[in-house]
Amino acid sequence: MTQKTDMVLIVNAGSSSLKCSLFDVQGTEVTQHFRVKVANLSGPARLEIYDHSENPDGVLVDKETLDKEQLDVAHNQAHAQALKVVLDWIEKNTPQYQVAWVGHRVVHGGDRYSSPVVVDSDVLAFLETLIPLAPLHQPFNLKLIHLCREFLPNCPQVACFDTAFHSSIPVVAREFAIPRKLTEEGVRRYGFHGLSYEYIHDKLSRLDAGLAQKKLLVAHLGAGSSMCAMDQGKSRASTMGFTAVEGLPMGTRSGQLDPGVLLYLMQEKGLDAKALESFLYKECGWFGVSGGISSEMLTLKQSSDPLAKAAIDMFVYRIARETGSLAAALGGVDVFVFTGGVGENDADLRAAVVEQNAWLGMKLDPQRNRSNEYLISADDSRVKVFAIPTNEEKMIARHTLKQLGVA
């Protein structure tokens, strides 16, 4: 019998989506082979499988639709059924591989976890207590850990945290101006998208090691958006804070909001905590500003409605304003990186942001920007500007194998 190659499966779960990637180990590096995207788990779900073996961008090799009955949506089994489909596909179509280890993206690690950790029952119990801090993501991250323990009982699992990279943020930037007792209970800024920021810094280090150690701002822009200020490769400030709803306006999340607005909604509109949570996470952002046109940037760009333009303009303005704030936190900026689904692909938005940040010495090369090159700034730009695709799954694979002593 042919010896199978051990692979690491990376699982990244959202409330209505599931993303998985399959990596193998070559020396001290990991190589991505397959990536699976399952969107709209409320059904019908779209499943797409991409082969990265020959093309880093991936080639679509299979797709199917999973209806509500197949997902067993009525019994809240959509994530379990989708994961089964993914594992069955791997077993059937890649008989030369076997899943030996599993790595998970977990949004919140709290004060306890500033680095990846091998999952056991005690770890899971603690992570359950953090659900109120990340209600949109944490429950589903943990649900997939439980499912993998059931479906892959012999595979060690590692949890990698979006908050961990920001453990280096200094106290003055981390704490709120609230009573000390609450701060000591953990009510503080944590920051998110840390796995993405860690990957971007690593990628930039490989492109130019010296540049990566300078004062760096990274904008992870997408339906979930944040920005991070780094110095010497360490996080010093982030736009997201106690939860992933602070900072920039996002697809459906409000971003920074005067707390007085919430008091007004409670006192004058009768909203309770549950209604406020829905308001902040699902009714605001680009969706709210556009009058409900869309929470998708591409749809907004294609719309002729002035409210769609208003949502885009606000997003650009807030990115530029946060750039100034983060630059102040660093005492200057040498490098600016766009990443995330919107940051990597939307040349128009990048141009608009850089134009508003011209006072900092940013200047684009239009051709480089349109061609989506890594370096998109002009030769005479004081601040180097990059557009670098992120790969959180690859970062998780590296952490998982390192934590388990494999690579």
C-alpha positions in Angstrom: 0.0 0.0 0.0 1.3 3.5 -1.0 2.3 5.6 2.0 0.0 8.6 2.4 1.3 12.1 2.9 0.3 13.7 6.2 -1.5 17.0 5.7 -2.6 19.8 8.0 -6.2 20.9 7.6 -6.9 24.6 8.4 -10.5 25.5 9.4 -11.8 29.0 9.4 -15.5 29.2 10.3 -17.9 32.1 10.2 -21.6 32.3 11.2 -22.7 31.5 7.6 -19.5 30.3 6.0 -16.8 27.7 6.2 -13.3 28.0 4.7 -10.8 25.1 4.8 -7.3 24.7 3.3 -5.1 21.6 3.0 -1.3 22.1 3.4 1.6 19.7 3.4 5.0 20.2 5.0 8.2 20.6 3.1 11.1 21.1 5.4 10.3 24.1 7.5 7.7 25.5 5.1 4.1 24.6 4.3 2.6 24.3 0.8 -1.1 24.9 0.1 -2.7 22.3 -2.1 -6.5 22.8 -1.8 -8.8 25.5 -0.6 -12.5 25.1 0.0 -15.1 27.8 0.3 -18.6 27.1 1.5 -20.8 30.3 1.4 -24.3 30.9 2.7 -24.8 28.0 5.2 -28.4 29.1 5.7 -28.9 27.4 2.3 -28.7 26.8 -0.5 -24.9 26.9 0.0 -22.3 27.3 -2.7 -19.3 25.0 -2.3 -16.2 25.7 -4.4 -12.9 23.8 -4.3 -9.6 25.3 -5.6 -6.4 23.5 -6.5 -3.3 25.5 -5.6 -0.7 22.7 -6.4 0.3 24.4 -9.7 -1.1 27.9 -9.5 -0.7 30.0 -6.3 -4.0 31.8 -7.1 -5.8 28.5 -7.3 -7.8 26.8 -10.1 -11.5 25.9 -9.6 -11.7 22.1 -9.8 -15.1 21.4 -8.3 -18.2 23.1 -7.2 -21.7 22.1 -6.1 -24.8 23.4 -4.4 -25.8 22.1 -1.0 -29.6 22.6 -0.4 -31.2 23.2 3.0 -32.2 19.6 3.4 -28.7 18.3 2.7 -27.3 20.9 5.2 -30.0 20.0 7.7 -30.6 23.7 8.4 -33.8 22.9 10.3 -31.8 21.1 13.0 -28.9 23.6 13.0 -26.5 21.1 11.4 -25.2 23.2 8.5 -21.6 23.5 9.7 -21.4 19.8 10.5 -22.9 18.7 7.2 -20.6 21.1 5.2 -17.5 19.8 7.1 -18.6 16.3 6.3 -18.8 17.1 2.6 -15.4 18.7 2.7 -13.8 15.7 4.4 -15.5 13.2 2.1 -14.2 15.2 -0.9 -10.7 15.1 0.4 -10.9 11.3 1.1 -12.4 10.6 -2.3 -10.3 12.9 -4.5 -7.0 13.0 -2.8 -6.3 9.4 -1.7 -2.6 10.1 -1.5 -3.2 12.5 1.4 -4.5 12.1 4.9 -5.4 14.7 7.5 -3.0 14.3 10.4 -3.3 17.7 12.2 -6.0 20.5 12.3 -5.4 24.2 12.9 -8.2 26.6 13.6 -8.7 30.3 13.4 -10.2 31.5 16.7 -11.1 35.2 16.9 -10.6 35.7 20.6 -8.0 34.4 23.0 -8.6 36.9 25.7 -5.9 37.8 28.2 -4.8 34.2 28.6 -3.6 33.3 25.1 -1.0 35.4 23.4 0.2 32.5 21.2 -1.3 29.4 19.6 -2.3 26.5 21.9 -3.0 22.8 21.6 -6.7 22.4 22.2 -8.0 20.3 25.1 -11.1 20.5 27.2 -9.8 23.2 29.5 -8.8 25.4 26.6 -12.3 25.0 25.1 -14.0 25.8 28.4 -12.1 29.1 28.7 -12.7 30.0 25.1 -16.4 29.5 25.6 -16.4 32.3 28.2 -15.1 34.7 25.5 -18.2 34.3 23.3 -19.8 37.6 24.5 -16.6 39.5 23.3 -17.0 38.1 19.7 -20.6 36.9 19.3 -20.4 37.0 15.5 -17.4 34.6 15.2 -16.4 32.9 18.4 -19.3 30.5 18.7 -18.7 29.1 15.2 -15.0 28.9 15.6 -15.5 26.7 18.7 -18.3 24.7 17.0 -15.9 23.6 14.3 -13.3 22.5 16.9 -16.0 20.3 18.6 -16.9 18.9 15.1 -13.3 18.1 14.2 -12.8 16.4 17.6 -15.8 14.2 16.6 -14.9 13.6 12.9 -11.1 13.5 13.3 -10.6 12.1 16.8 -7.0 11.1 16.3 -5.8 14.4 14.9 -4.3 17.0 17.3 -5.9 20.4 17.0 -4.3 23.8 17.5 -6.2 27.1 18.1 -4.6 30.3 16.6 -5.9 33.6 17.8 -6.7 36.8 15.9 -6.0 38.7 19.1 -2.6 37.2 19.9 -0.5 39.5 17.6 -1.8 42.5 19.4 -0.5 41.4 22.8 2.4 43.8 22.3 0.2 46.9 22.2 1.4 49.2 25.1 -0.9 49.8 28.1 -1.6 53.4 27.2 -3.1 52.3 23.9 -4.7 49.2 25.3 -6.8 50.6 28.1 -10.1 52.6 28.1 -10.8 55.6 30.4 -13.1 53.5 32.6 -13.0 52.5 36.3 -9.9 50.4 37.1 -12.0 47.5 38.3 -13.5 46.9 34.8 -10.1 47.2 33.2 -8.8 44.5 35.6 -11.8 42.3 34.6 -10.5 42.4 31.0 -12.5 45.3 29.5 -9.8 46.7 27.2 -8.7 46.9 23.6 -7.6 43.5 22.2 -7.4 44.1 18.4 -8.3 41.6 15.7 -7.1 40.3 12.3 -3.8 39.5 14.0 -3.2 36.4 11.8 -3.5 38.5 8.7 -1.2 41.2 10.1 1.4 38.6 11.1 1.3 37.1 7.6 1.7 40.5 5.9 4.6 41.4 8.1 6.2 38.0 7.3 5.6 38.5 3.6 7.0 42.0 3.6 10.1 40.7 5.5 10.7 38.3 2.6 10.4 41.1 0.1 12.5 43.6 2.0 13.7 42.7 5.5 14.9 46.2 6.3 11.6 47.8 5.2 9.6 45.4 7.4 11.3 46.7 10.5 10.3 50.3 9.9 7.1 52.1 10.9 4.4 50.2 9.1 0.6 50.7 8.7 -1.5 47.8 7.4 -5.1 48.2 6.3 -7.0 44.9 6.2 -10.1 46.0 4.2 -13.1 43.9 3.6 -16.6 43.2 5.0 -14.6 43.1 8.2 -12.1 45.9 8.3 -9.4 47.1 10.6 -6.0 48.8 10.6 -2.8 48.1 12.5 0.3 50.2 13.3 3.5 48.2 13.7 7.1 49.1 14.7 9.9 46.6 14.5 7.3 44.0 13.5 5.3 44.5 16.7 1.7 45.7 16.9 1.5 49.1 18.6 -2.1 50.2 17.9 -5.2 48.9 16.2 -8.5 50.4 15.1 -10.5 47.4 16.5 -10.8 47.2 20.3 -12.8 45.3 22.9 -14.8 43.7 20.1 -14.6 43.4 16.3 -17.2 46.1 15.9 -15.0 49.1 16.7 -13.0 51.2 14.2 -13.7 51.5 10.5 -17.3 51.1 9.1 -17.6 47.6 7.7 -20.0 45.6 5.6 -22.7 45.6 8.3 -20.8 46.7 11.4 -20.9 50.3 12.5 -17.3 50.8 13.5 -16.5 53.7 15.9 -19.7 55.1 17.3 -20.4 57.7 20.0 -21.7 55.6 23.0 -24.4 58.3 23.4 -26.0 57.0 20.2 -26.6 53.7 22.0 -28.1 55.5 25.1 -30.4 57.4 22.7 -31.5 54.1 21.0 -32.2 52.6 24.4 -34.0 55.5 26.0 -35.9 56.9 23.0 -36.3 53.9 20.7 -36.7 51.2 23.3 -33.9 48.9 22.1 -32.7 46.3 24.5 -29.2 44.6 24.5 -30.2 42.0 21.9 -31.6 44.6 19.6 -28.5 46.8 20.0 -26.3 43.9 19.2 -28.2 43.2 16.0 -28.1 46.9 15.2 -24.3 47.3 15.6 -23.3 44.0 13.9 -25.9 43.6 11.2 -27.7 46.8 10.3 -24.9 49.5 10.1 -21.7 50.0 8.1 -21.9 50.1 4.3 -25.3 48.4 4.4 -26.8 51.0 6.7 -25.2 54.1 5.1 -26.3 52.9 1.6 -29.9 52.7 2.7 -29.8 48.9 2.5 -28.4 48.6 -1.0 -25.7 46.2 -0.1 -22.9 45.2 2.3 -20.8 44.2 -0.6 -18.3 46.7 -1.9 -18.5 45.5 -5.5 -22.3 45.9 -5.6 -22.0 49.4 -4.1 -19.4 50.4 -6.8 -21.7 49.2 -9.5 -24.7 51.1 -8.2 -25.7 54.5 -9.5 -27.5 55.4 -6.3 -25.9 58.3 -4.5 -26.3 56.5 -1.2 -24.0 53.8 -2.5 -21.3 56.4 -3.2 -21.9 57.9 0.2 -21.0 54.6 1.8 -17.8 54.3 -0.2 -16.8 57.9 0.5 -17.3 57.4 4.2 -15.2 54.3 4.2 -12.4 56.1 2.4 -12.6 59.1 4.7 -12.4 56.9 7.8 -9.5 54.9 6.5 -7.6 58.2 5.8 -8.5 59.6 9.2 -7.4 56.4 11.0 -4.2 56.6 9.0 -3.4 59.9 10.7 -4.3 58.6 14.1 -2.1 55.5 13.7 0.7 57.5 12.2 0.6 59.7 15.4 0.8 56.6 17.5 4.0 55.5 15.7 5.5 59.0 15.4 5.4 58.7 11.6 4.9 56.1 8.9 7.4 54.6 6.4 5.3 51.9 4.8 1.6 51.5 4.1 0.1 48.1 3.0 -3.4 47.4 1.6 -4.7 43.8 2.1 -8.0 42.0 2.6 -10.6 41.3 -0.1 -11.2 45.0 -0.9 -7.7 46.2 -0.2 -6.1 43.6 -2.4 -8.4 44.0 -5.4 -10.0 47.5 -5.5 -7.5 49.8 -7.3 -10.0 52.7 -7.2 -10.4 52.6 -3.5 -6.7 52.4 -3.0 -6.2 55.5 -5.2 -8.8 57.4 -3.2 -7.2 56.5 0.1 -3.7 57.5 -1.0 -5.0 60.7 -2.5 -6.4 61.7 0.9 -3.1 60.6 2.6 -0.9 62.6 0.2 0.0 65.0 3.1 1.9 62.1 4.6 4.0 61.7 1.5 2.0 58.9 -0.2 1.9 58.9 -4.0 0.8 56.0 -6.2 2.1 54.9 -9.6 -1.2 54.5 -11.5 0.0 51.7 -13.7 1.4 49.6 -10.8 -1.8 50.2 -8.9 -4.0 49.1 -11.8 -1.8 46.0 -12.4 -2.1 45.0 -8.7 1.7 44.8 -8.3 3.1 44.4 -4.8 4.7 47.8 -4.8 2.1 50.3 -6.1 3.7 53.6 -4.9 5.5 56.0 -7.3 9.3 56.0 -7.2 9.3 59.5 -5.6 6.7 58.6 -2.9 8.1 59.2 0.6 6.0 56.4 2.0 6.3 53.0 0.3 2.8 51.7 -0.6 2.1 48.0 -1.2 -0.9 45.8 -2.1 -0.2 42.4 -0.7 -2.7 39.5 -0.6 -3.1 38.0 2.8 -3.2 34.3 3.7 -4.4 33.7 7.2 -4.7 30.0 6.5 -1.0 29.7 5.7 -0.1 31.5 8.9 -2.3 29.1 10.9 -0.7 26.1 9.2 2.8 27.4 10.2 1.7 27.9 13.8 -0.1 24.6 14.0 2.9 22.5 12.8 5.3 24.5 15.0 3.2 24.1 18.0 3.0 20.4 17.5 6.7 20.1 16.8 6.3 19.0 13.2 8.0 21.9 11.5 
